[in-house]
């Protein structure tokens, strides 16, 4: 019975991590978009701008690192 309880705890943390990662990602991309007025990041990425894609990937990875450190029990 203890192993089942541990599985439920792990599943709960996975759900919390997924939801918080999603919310954190949306919020961080909105903040990044507000900090760069006059630049349409998604248009540049669609046009094939590798530097903008690298910057957006760095923002997403940084958000993931912060969320991962926050939810680690």
C-alpha positions in Angstrom: 0.0 0.0 0.0 2.9 2.3 0.6 4.1 2.0 -2.9 0.7 3.0 -4.3 0.8 6.1 -2.1 4.2 6.9 -3.4 3.0 6.6 -7.0 0.1 9.0 -6.2 2.5 11.5 -4.7 4.8 11.3 -7.7 1.8 11.7 -10.1 0.6 14.7 -8.1 4.0 16.3 -8.4 4.1 15.6 -12.1 0.7 17.4 -12.5 1.9 20.3 -10.4 5.1 20.6 -12.4 3.3 20.5 -15.7 0.7 23.1 -14.8 3.2 25.4 -13.2 5.6 25.0 -16.2 2.8 25.9 -18.6 1.7 29.0 -16.6 5.3 30.1 -16.0 6.0 29.7 -19.7 3.0 31.8 -20.8 3.8 34.5 -18.2 7.5 34.7 -19.0 6.8 34.9 -22.8 4.3 37.7 -22.2 6.8 39.6 -20.1 9.5 39.1 -22.7 7.1 40.4 -25.4 6.3 43.5 -23.3 10.0 44.1 -22.7 10.7 44.2 -26.5 8.3 46.7 -28.0 8.4 47.0 -31.7 9.8 43.5 -32.2 7.4 40.8 -33.4 9.3 37.7 -32.2 7.0 35.1 -33.7 7.1 36.8 -37.1 10.9 36.8 -37.1 10.9 33.1 -36.1 8.5 32.3 -38.9 10.8 34.1 -41.3 13.7 32.0 -40.2 15.6 34.2 -37.8 17.9 31.9 -36.0 19.1 34.4 -33.4 15.5 35.2 -32.4 14.8 31.5 -32.1 17.8 31.0 -29.9 16.7 33.9 -27.6 13.2 32.5 -27.3 14.6 29.1 -26.6 16.8 30.6 -23.9 13.8 32.3 -22.3 11.9 29.0 -22.3 14.8 27.0 -20.9 15.3 29.6 -18.1 11.7 29.4 -17.2 12.0 25.6 -17.0 15.0 25.8 -14.7 13.2 28.2 -12.4 10.0 26.1 -12.3 12.0 22.9 -11.7 13.9 24.4 -8.8 10.7 25.7 -7.3 8.7 22.4 -7.4 11.5 20.1 -6.3 10.5 18.6 -3.0 
